[in-house]
Amino acid sequence: MFDMSEKEAEELKDIKKEDIIDWYHTYLRQTSPKCRRLAIRVWGCNTDWKEADVQVASRQVIEDLSGFKNSSEFYPGLC
C-alpha cells in the first residue's frame, strides 16, 4: 500500500483533541477500569533466543520516569 500515509492523514483529519483526551482517560489513566498497560521487549541483532525466553519472567515497573531516565546507563545522551 504505497498510499498508506495519505490514507492515515485522511483518517486523522476527523480526530479531535477531545477524542485523544477521552481515549487517554479510558485506557491509560490508572484509575480507569479499562486501563491497559504497554509492554515493550527489545532484542539486539545478536540475541540468543534461548536466553531471551528465560529473561521474559523478569520485569521492571517504572514508577518515576524522570528518575529512571536520570539513572539509566542506556543512551545517557538521549535521556
Backbone as JSON Lines, residues from 0, in Angstrom:
{"i":0,"aa":"M","n":[0.84,-1.18,0.0],"ca":[0.0,0.0,0.0],"c":[0.89,1.24,0.0]}
{"i":1,"aa":"F","n":[1.13,1.76,-1.18],"ca":[2.02,2.89,-1.31],"c":[1.37,4.21,-0.89]}
{"i":2,"aa":"D","n":[0.05,4.2,-0.75],"ca":[-0.64,5.43,-0.35],"c":[-1.07,5.41,1.11]}
{"i":3,"aa":"M","n":[-0.39,4.6,1.94],"ca":[-0.76,4.47,3.35],"c":[-0.69,5.81,4.08]}
{"i":4,"aa":"S","n":[0.33,6.6,3.83],"ca":[0.48,7.89,4.5],"c":[-0.71,8.8,4.21]}
{"i":5,"aa":"E","n":[-1.14,8.81,2.96],"ca":[-2.28,9.65,2.59],"c":[-3.56,9.17,3.27]}
{"i":6,"aa":"K","n":[-3.75,7.85,3.31],"ca":[-4.94,7.29,3.95],"c":[-4.95,7.6,5.44]}
{"i":7,"aa":"E","n":[-3.8,7.46,6.09],"ca":[-3.71,7.76,7.51],"c":[-3.99,9.24,7.77]}
{"i":8,"aa":"A","n":[-3.43,10.11,6.95],"ca":[-3.64,11.55,7.11],"c":[-5.12,11.88,6.95]}
{"i":9,"aa":"E","n":[-5.79,11.22,6.02],"ca":[-7.21,11.46,5.8],"c":[-8.03,11.04,7.03]}
{"i":10,"aa":"E","n":[-7.69,9.9,7.61],"ca":[-8.39,9.43,8.81],"c":[-8.13,10.34,10.0]}
{"i":11,"aa":"L","n":[-6.91,10.83,10.12],"ca":[-6.55,11.67,11.26],"c":[-7.23,13.04,11.23]}
{"i":12,"aa":"K","n":[-7.69,13.47,10.08],"ca":[-8.36,14.75,9.98],"c":[-9.64,14.79,10.82]}
{"i":13,"aa":"D","n":[-10.27,13.64,11.03],"ca":[-11.52,13.58,11.78],"c":[-11.32,13.49,13.29]}
{"i":14,"aa":"I","n":[-10.1,13.26,13.75],"ca":[-9.86,13.1,15.18],"c":[-9.7,14.47,15.82]}
{"i":15,"aa":"K","n":[-10.39,14.65,16.94],"ca":[-10.34,15.92,17.66],"c":[-9.53,15.74,18.94]}
{"i":16,"aa":"K","n":[-9.08,16.84,19.52],"ca":[-8.32,16.81,20.76],"c":[-9.11,16.09,21.85]}
{"i":17,"aa":"E","n":[-10.4,16.33,21.92],"ca":[-11.25,15.71,22.93],"c":[-11.26,14.18,22.78]}
{"i":18,"aa":"D","n":[-11.18,13.7,21.53],"ca":[-11.13,12.25,21.29],"c":[-9.87,11.64,21.91]}
{"i":19,"aa":"I","n":[-8.75,12.32,21.76],"ca":[-7.49,11.83,22.32],"c":[-7.55,11.86,23.84]}
{"i":20,"aa":"I","n":[-8.08,12.92,24.4],"ca":[-8.19,13.03,25.86],"c":[-9.1,11.95,26.41]}
{"i":21,"aa":"D","n":[-10.24,11.72,25.77],"ca":[-11.15,10.66,26.21],"c":[-10.5,9.29,26.14]}
{"i":22,"aa":"W","n":[-9.75,9.03,25.06],"ca":[-9.06,7.76,24.91],"c":[-8.04,7.58,26.03]}
{"i":23,"aa":"Y","n":[-7.31,8.64,26.33],"ca":[-6.32,8.6,27.42],"c":[-7.0,8.26,28.75]}
{"i":24,"aa":"H","n":[-8.08,8.96,29.05],"ca":[-8.78,8.73,30.32],"c":[-9.35,7.32,30.39]}
{"i":25,"aa":"T","n":[-9.74,6.75,29.27],"ca":[-10.34,5.42,29.26],"c":[-9.29,4.32,29.36]}
{"i":26,"aa":"Y","n":[-8.19,4.42,28.63],"ca":[-7.26,3.3,28.51],"c":[-5.91,3.48,29.2]}
{"i":27,"aa":"L","n":[-5.5,4.7,29.54],"ca":[-4.18,4.89,30.13],"c":[-4.2,5.39,31.57]}
{"i":28,"aa":"R","n":[-5.24,6.04,31.99],"ca":[-5.32,6.53,33.37],"c":[-5.49,5.35,34.31]}
{"i":29,"aa":"Q","n":[-4.66,5.26,35.35],"ca":[-4.65,4.11,36.24],"c":[-5.97,3.91,36.97]}
{"i":30,"aa":"T","n":[-6.73,4.96,37.19],"ca":[-7.99,4.82,37.92],"c":[-9.12,4.28,37.05]}
{"i":31,"aa":"S","n":[-8.9,4.18,35.75],"ca":[-9.94,3.69,34.85],"c":[-10.04,2.17,34.92]}
{"i":32,"aa":"P","n":[-11.27,1.63,34.95],"ca":[-11.42,0.17,34.95],"c":[-10.95,-0.48,33.65]}
{"i":33,"aa":"K","n":[-10.83,0.29,32.59],"ca":[-10.36,-0.24,31.31],"c":[-8.88,0.09,31.06]}
{"i":34,"aa":"C","n":[-8.16,0.47,32.12],"ca":[-6.75,0.84,31.99],"c":[-5.96,-0.31,31.38]}
{"i":35,"aa":"R","n":[-5.09,-0.02,30.44],"ca":[-4.26,-1.0,29.77],"c":[-2.79,-0.65,29.99]}
{"i":36,"aa":"R","n":[-1.95,-1.63,29.91],"ca":[-0.51,-1.44,30.08],"c":[0.19,-1.77,28.77]}
{"i":37,"aa":"L","n":[1.29,-1.13,28.56],"ca":[2.1,-1.38,27.37],"c":[3.38,-2.07,27.8]}
{"i":38,"aa":"A","n":[3.67,-3.19,27.21],"ca":[4.91,-3.91,27.48],"c":[5.74,-3.93,26.21]}
{"i":39,"aa":"I","n":[7.0,-3.53,26.33],"ca":[7.89,-3.48,25.18],"c":[9.08,-4.37,25.45]}
{"i":40,"aa":"R","n":[9.39,-5.22,24.51],"ca":[10.56,-6.09,24.61],"c":[11.47,-5.78,23.43]}
{"i":41,"aa":"V","n":[12.73,-5.52,23.72],"ca":[13.69,-5.15,22.69],"c":[14.85,-6.13,22.73]}
{"i":42,"aa":"W","n":[15.21,-6.67,21.58],"ca":[16.36,-7.56,21.47],"c":[17.32,-6.99,20.45]}
{"i":43,"aa":"G","n":[18.6,-7.2,20.69],"ca":[19.62,-6.8,19.74],"c":[19.76,-7.83,18.64]}
{"i":44,"aa":"C","n":[20.53,-7.52,17.64],"ca":[20.67,-8.42,16.49],"c":[21.46,-9.69,16.84]}
{"i":45,"aa":"N","n":[22.21,-9.69,17.93],"ca":[22.97,-10.86,18.33],"c":[22.33,-11.58,19.51]}
{"i":46,"aa":"T","n":[21.03,-11.51,19.63],"ca":[20.32,-12.1,20.76],"c":[20.32,-13.62,20.68]}
{"i":47,"aa":"D","n":[20.6,-14.25,21.81],"ca":[20.45,-15.69,21.95],"c":[19.01,-15.94,22.38]}
{"i":48,"aa":"W","n":[18.18,-16.47,21.5],"ca":[16.74,-16.6,21.77],"c":[16.44,-17.5,22.95]}
{"i":49,"aa":"K","n":[17.28,-18.51,23.19],"ca":[17.07,-19.37,24.36],"c":[17.23,-18.56,25.64]}
{"i":50,"aa":"E","n":[18.23,-17.7,25.66],"ca":[18.46,-16.84,26.82],"c":[17.35,-15.79,26.94]}
{"i":51,"aa":"A","n":[16.87,-15.26,25.83],"ca":[15.82,-14.25,25.84],"c":[14.53,-14.81,26.42]}
{"i":52,"aa":"D","n":[14.19,-16.06,26.11],"ca":[12.98,-16.67,26.64],"c":[13.04,-16.82,28.15]}
{"i":53,"aa":"V","n":[14.22,-17.09,28.68],"ca":[14.38,-17.23,30.13],"c":[14.17,-15.89,30.81]}
{"i":54,"aa":"Q","n":[14.61,-14.81,30.19],"ca":[14.53,-13.49,30.81],"c":[13.13,-12.89,30.77]}
{"i":55,"aa":"V","n":[12.19,-13.49,30.06],"ca":[10.84,-12.95,29.97],"c":[10.2,-12.85,31.34]}
{"i":56,"aa":"A","n":[10.55,-13.76,32.25],"ca":[9.96,-13.76,33.58],"c":[10.37,-12.52,34.38]}
{"i":57,"aa":"S","n":[11.51,-11.93,34.07],"ca":[11.94,-10.74,34.79],"c":[11.26,-9.52,34.19]}
{"i":58,"aa":"R","n":[10.96,-8.58,35.05],"ca":[10.33,-7.35,34.57],"c":[10.69,-6.2,35.49]}
{"i":59,"aa":"Q","n":[10.5,-5.0,35.01],"ca":[10.76,-3.81,35.8],"c":[9.59,-2.87,35.6]}
{"i":60,"aa":"V","n":[9.0,-2.46,36.69],"ca":[7.92,-1.48,36.63],"c":[8.54,-0.12,36.93]}
{"i":61,"aa":"I","n":[8.36,0.81,36.02],"ca":[8.93,2.14,36.17],"c":[7.86,3.06,36.72]}
{"i":62,"aa":"E","n":[8.02,3.46,37.98],"ca":[7.06,4.36,38.62],"c":[7.43,5.82,38.38]}
{"i":63,"aa":"D","n":[8.71,6.13,38.4],"ca":[9.2,7.5,38.25],"c":[10.02,7.58,36.97]}
{"i":64,"aa":"L","n":[9.4,8.04,35.88],"ca":[10.05,8.06,34.58],"c":[11.27,8.97,34.57]}
{"i":65,"aa":"S","n":[11.17,10.15,35.15],"ca":[12.31,11.07,35.17],"c":[13.48,10.48,35.94]}
{"i":66,"aa":"G","n":[13.2,9.88,37.1],"ca":[14.25,9.25,37.89],"c":[14.89,8.09,37.14]}
{"i":67,"aa":"F","n":[14.06,7.3,36.43],"ca":[14.58,6.19,35.64],"c":[15.51,6.69,34.54]}
{"i":68,"aa":"K","n":[15.08,7.73,33.84],"ca":[15.91,8.27,32.77],"c":[17.24,8.8,33.31]}
{"i":69,"aa":"N","n":[17.18,9.48,34.45],"ca":[18.41,10.05,35.01],"c":[19.36,8.98,35.52]}
{"i":70,"aa":"S","n":[18.84,7.85,35.97],"ca":[19.71,6.8,36.5],"c":[20.07,5.76,35.45]}
{"i":71,"aa":"S","n":[19.52,5.88,34.26],"ca":[19.74,4.88,33.22],"c":[21.16,4.97,32.66]}
{"i":72,"aa":"E","n":[21.77,3.79,32.48],"ca":[23.08,3.73,31.85],"c":[22.95,3.56,30.35]}
{"i":73,"aa":"F","n":[21.73,3.4,29.85],"ca":[21.48,3.2,28.44],"c":[21.22,4.54,27.77]}
{"i":74,"aa":"Y","n":[21.96,4.82,26.74],"ca":[21.8,6.05,25.97],"c":[21.72,7.3,26.85]}
{"i":75,"aa":"P","n":[22.71,7.55,27.67],"ca":[22.62,8.69,28.58],"c":[22.49,10.03,27.87]}
{"i":76,"aa":"G","n":[22.98,10.14,26.64],"ca":[22.87,11.4,25.91],"c":[21.44,11.7,25.48]}
{"i":77,"aa":"L","n":[20.59,10.66,25.39],"ca":[19.21,10.86,24.96],"c":[18.26,11.11,26.12]}
{"i":78,"aa":"C","n":[18.68,10.81,27.33],"ca":[17.8,10.95,28.49],"c":[18.0,12.3,29.11]}
